[in-house]
Amino acid sequence: MELAARVGYASRAVVYAVIGVLSLMLAAGEGGRATDTRGAVEEVARQPFGSVLLVLLGVGLLSFAVWRFVQAVMDVEGKGHTGKGMVSRVVLAISGVIHASLALFAFNLLRGRGGGGGGGNTRGMTAELLSKPFGQVLVALVGVAIIGFAVYQFKQALQGKMLEKLSLTGLAARQRTWVERICKAGVVARSVVFLLVGTFFLQAAVQADPGEAGGLGEALGTLASQPFGPWLLGLVALGLVAYAVYQALEARYRRIATS
């Protein structure tokens, strides 16, 4: 289980590194594009030995999904059965579903059956929700939940909570300082992106228009279209690369509780 967790964190590092680098290239006018996690997997597939890389990435993402389900169901990190604990465990389970879906997407690409990008899937899900009774309320609740998660992650970053699960005792003080800065910058950047995604869902709810919804790629594209867009996008892209480094550090230094 520990191996699955560490391989999973490393796979997440790859995905966010690809998203961040592509966004940096776009901001610098050197090609690139604003994309989401599925777009990152597609980019991996286009590289030399893409099929081999897809297998490795898909297995890693599936391993992470299994780890998330173990965290949620077996409560190996002691979240407990309080209201706050159960919310944390539900979020972990949702993360497991998301990563299992991303792993399936990678395997489908190997079979030549890749689906659409994240924006299309997000809008399809939003359209499905809007077709239900009280659909606008449901979509608004999704937006509020995403914004709440973004605010929570931002607060965790400011307080340095993510560092509590890393075993950094072997690092020198200067190295620990840089690790702290990188981890905080990464989580803050990801929080900004999630805040935008949540806002998209609220707009879709208010206007009853699934076209207003969007995922990570649309959030990055929105940043690029703002005044000083390349600078804003470049800053967030650097943060996403920092988040990739944070995930790599988790793969190496995280304390993994398996019982």
VMD Tcl script that draws the C-alpha trace (Angstrom):
set ca {
  {0.00 0.00 0.00}
  {2.88 2.38 0.76}
  {4.38 1.65 -2.66}
  {1.02 2.33 -4.33}
  {0.74 5.66 -2.52}
  {4.25 6.79 -3.45}
  {3.84 5.74 -7.09}
  {0.52 7.58 -7.12}
  {1.98 10.83 -5.82}
  {4.76 10.59 -8.41}
  {2.16 10.15 -11.17}
  {0.29 13.24 -9.98}
  {3.58 15.11 -10.10}
  {3.95 14.19 -13.77}
  {0.41 15.33 -14.62}
  {0.75 18.72 -12.92}
  {4.25 19.24 -14.31}
  {2.89 18.80 -17.83}
  {0.00 21.22 -17.17}
  {2.35 23.79 -15.64}
  {4.99 23.58 -18.38}
  {2.42 23.83 -21.19}
  {0.89 26.88 -19.49}
  {4.33 28.46 -19.06}
  {5.03 27.96 -22.75}
  {1.69 29.58 -23.61}
  {2.40 32.54 -21.34}
  {5.85 33.00 -22.91}
  {4.47 32.81 -26.45}
  {6.39 29.61 -27.15}
  {3.47 27.41 -28.11}
  {1.93 25.44 -25.29}
  {-1.72 25.50 -24.31}
  {-4.06 25.81 -21.37}
  {-5.15 22.28 -20.56}
  {-6.44 20.06 -17.78}
  {-5.44 16.67 -16.38}
  {-6.84 14.77 -19.35}
  {-5.02 17.07 -21.73}
  {-1.83 16.36 -19.78}
  {-2.37 12.61 -20.22}
  {-2.90 13.15 -23.96}
  {0.34 15.14 -24.10}
  {2.20 12.25 -22.47}
  {0.74 9.92 -25.11}
  {2.23 12.11 -27.87}
  {5.78 11.77 -26.56}
  {8.33 9.22 -27.82}
  {7.48 5.80 -26.35}
  {4.09 7.31 -25.52}
  {2.40 3.92 -25.13}
  {4.91 2.82 -22.51}
  {4.58 6.15 -20.69}
  {0.79 5.86 -20.78}
  {0.90 2.43 -19.18}
  {3.18 3.68 -16.42}
  {1.09 6.80 -15.86}
  {-2.19 4.88 -15.92}
  {-0.93 2.35 -13.39}
  {0.36 5.17 -11.19}
  {-2.95 7.04 -11.29}
  {-4.87 3.85 -10.55}
  {-2.51 3.20 -7.63}
  {-3.28 6.66 -6.30}
  {-7.02 6.02 -6.64}
  {-6.64 2.83 -4.58}
  {-4.69 4.76 -1.95}
  {-7.40 7.40 -1.76}
  {-10.08 4.72 -1.27}
  {-8.00 3.11 1.48}
  {-7.66 6.51 3.17}
  {-11.42 7.10 2.91}
  {-12.79 3.67 3.81}
  {-10.21 2.32 6.26}
  {-9.48 5.75 7.78}
  {-5.77 4.95 8.08}
  {-5.03 8.60 8.93}
  {-7.52 8.80 11.76}
  {-9.97 11.34 10.34}
  {-12.64 9.83 12.57}
  {-16.43 9.82 12.40}
  {-17.08 13.44 13.37}
  {-18.71 15.76 10.88}
  {-15.38 17.24 9.82}
  {-13.76 13.81 9.65}
  {-16.51 12.37 7.47}
  {-16.34 15.34 5.10}
  {-12.59 14.77 4.75}
  {-13.15 11.10 4.02}
  {-15.82 11.87 1.41}
  {-13.41 14.29 -0.30}
  {-10.77 11.53 -0.34}
  {-13.26 9.11 -1.90}
  {-14.19 11.68 -4.57}
  {-10.49 12.13 -5.29}
  {-10.26 8.35 -5.70}
  {-13.08 8.35 -8.24}
  {-11.50 11.23 -10.17}
  {-8.11 9.53 -10.37}
  {-9.63 6.17 -11.29}
  {-11.46 7.94 -14.12}
  {-8.21 9.58 -15.25}
  {-6.44 6.20 -15.19}
  {-9.26 4.73 -17.30}
  {-8.86 7.63 -19.73}
  {-5.15 6.79 -20.08}
  {-5.91 3.11 -20.73}
  {-8.60 4.04 -23.26}
  {-6.05 6.18 -25.11}
  {-3.90 3.06 -25.44}
  {-6.85 1.34 -27.09}
  {-7.50 4.33 -29.34}
  {-10.70 5.19 -27.51}
  {-9.78 8.42 -25.73}
  {-12.73 10.63 -24.83}
  {-13.06 14.38 -24.99}
  {-11.18 16.92 -22.94}
  {-12.05 18.01 -19.44}
  {-14.02 21.06 -20.53}
  {-16.41 18.94 -22.58}
  {-16.84 16.45 -19.77}
  {-17.44 19.25 -17.26}
  {-20.09 20.83 -19.45}
  {-21.69 17.43 -20.09}
  {-21.90 16.77 -16.35}
  {-23.32 20.26 -15.79}
  {-25.94 19.77 -18.50}
  {-26.94 16.47 -16.86}
  {-27.31 18.16 -13.47}
  {-29.32 21.04 -14.96}
  {-31.76 18.54 -16.48}
  {-32.64 17.23 -13.00}
  {-35.27 18.70 -10.65}
  {-33.70 21.66 -8.86}
  {-30.82 21.35 -11.34}
  {-29.64 24.94 -10.93}
  {-29.45 24.44 -7.16}
  {-27.40 21.26 -7.64}
  {-24.95 23.00 -9.96}
  {-24.69 25.93 -7.55}
  {-23.95 23.51 -4.70}
  {-21.13 21.96 -6.76}
  {-19.71 25.44 -7.33}
  {-19.95 26.32 -3.63}
  {-18.28 23.02 -2.69}
  {-15.38 23.63 -5.09}
  {-14.93 27.20 -3.85}
  {-15.04 25.95 -0.26}
  {-12.36 23.39 -1.09}
  {-10.24 26.10 -2.72}
  {-10.52 28.35 0.35}
  {-9.69 25.41 2.64}
  {-6.60 24.54 0.57}
  {-5.51 28.19 0.57}
  {-5.81 28.30 4.35}
  {-3.86 25.03 4.64}
  {-1.11 26.54 2.50}
  {-0.84 29.70 4.58}
  {-0.61 27.63 7.76}
  {1.85 25.16 6.23}
  {-0.37 22.22 7.18}
  {0.76 20.13 4.21}
  {4.28 20.00 5.66}
  {3.09 18.14 8.75}
  {2.77 14.92 6.75}
  {6.28 15.14 5.30}
  {9.24 13.58 7.08}
  {11.95 16.18 6.47}
  {14.20 15.54 9.47}
  {17.12 14.58 7.24}
  {17.13 17.89 5.37}
  {19.24 20.91 6.29}
  {17.47 24.06 7.50}
  {18.01 25.86 4.18}
  {16.58 22.90 2.25}
  {13.57 22.73 4.56}
  {12.93 26.44 3.96}
  {12.87 25.95 0.19}
  {10.65 22.88 0.50}
  {8.20 24.93 2.58}
  {8.15 27.78 0.06}
  {7.66 25.49 -2.92}
  {4.89 23.48 -1.27}
  {3.01 26.59 -0.17}
  {3.32 28.25 -3.60}
  {2.05 25.09 -5.30}
  {-1.01 24.68 -3.12}
  {-1.86 28.40 -3.37}
  {-1.68 28.28 -7.19}
  {-3.91 25.22 -7.32}
  {-6.36 26.94 -4.97}
  {-6.60 29.91 -7.35}
  {-7.45 27.59 -10.23}
  {-10.11 25.76 -8.20}
  {-11.60 29.09 -7.14}
  {-12.08 29.98 -10.81}
  {-13.57 26.56 -11.57}
  {-16.08 26.97 -8.73}
  {-17.00 30.40 -10.06}
  {-17.69 28.89 -13.49}
  {-20.17 26.46 -11.91}
  {-21.95 29.30 -10.11}
  {-22.23 31.21 -13.40}
  {-23.63 28.10 -15.08}
  {-26.18 27.75 -12.28}
  {-27.31 31.38 -12.39}
  {-27.64 31.40 -16.19}
  {-28.83 27.77 -16.46}
  {-26.22 27.36 -19.18}
  {-23.81 24.39 -19.09}
  {-21.58 26.28 -21.53}
  {-20.56 28.56 -18.67}
  {-19.02 25.65 -16.75}
  {-15.38 24.77 -17.17}
  {-12.50 22.88 -15.67}
  {-8.84 23.48 -15.03}
  {-8.03 24.21 -18.68}
  {-10.77 26.83 -18.96}
  {-9.58 28.44 -15.73}
  {-6.06 28.80 -17.10}
  {-7.44 30.10 -20.39}
  {-9.45 32.71 -18.50}
  {-6.31 33.91 -16.75}
  {-4.55 34.21 -20.11}
  {-7.36 36.40 -21.51}
  {-7.21 38.96 -18.68}
  {-5.25 42.24 -18.75}
  {-1.63 41.28 -18.12}
  {-2.83 37.76 -18.92}
  {0.56 36.29 -19.85}
  {1.99 37.47 -16.54}
  {-0.96 36.12 -14.55}
  {-0.89 32.82 -16.40}
  {2.88 32.57 -16.05}
  {2.68 33.14 -12.31}
  {-0.01 30.50 -11.82}
  {1.81 28.13 -14.18}
  {4.95 28.44 -12.07}
  {2.78 27.66 -9.07}
  {1.45 24.51 -10.75}
  {5.01 23.40 -11.47}
  {5.69 24.02 -7.79}
  {2.67 21.85 -6.99}
  {4.18 19.11 -9.14}
  {7.38 19.39 -7.10}
  {5.28 19.18 -3.93}
  {3.70 15.96 -5.19}
  {7.16 14.56 -5.97}
  {8.23 15.46 -2.44}
  {5.17 13.62 -1.12}
  {6.19 10.59 -3.14}
  {9.59 10.67 -1.46}
  {9.04 12.08 2.03}
  {5.37 11.61 3.00}
  {4.65 9.55 6.08}
  {2.33 6.81 4.85}
  {-0.04 5.37 7.43}
  {-1.30 1.94 6.30}
  {-2.99 0.65 9.43}
}
mol new
graphics top color blue
foreach p $ca { graphics top sphere $p radius 0.5 }
foreach p [lrange $ca 0 end-1] q [lrange $ca 1 end] { graphics top cylinder $p $q radius 0.2 }
display resetview
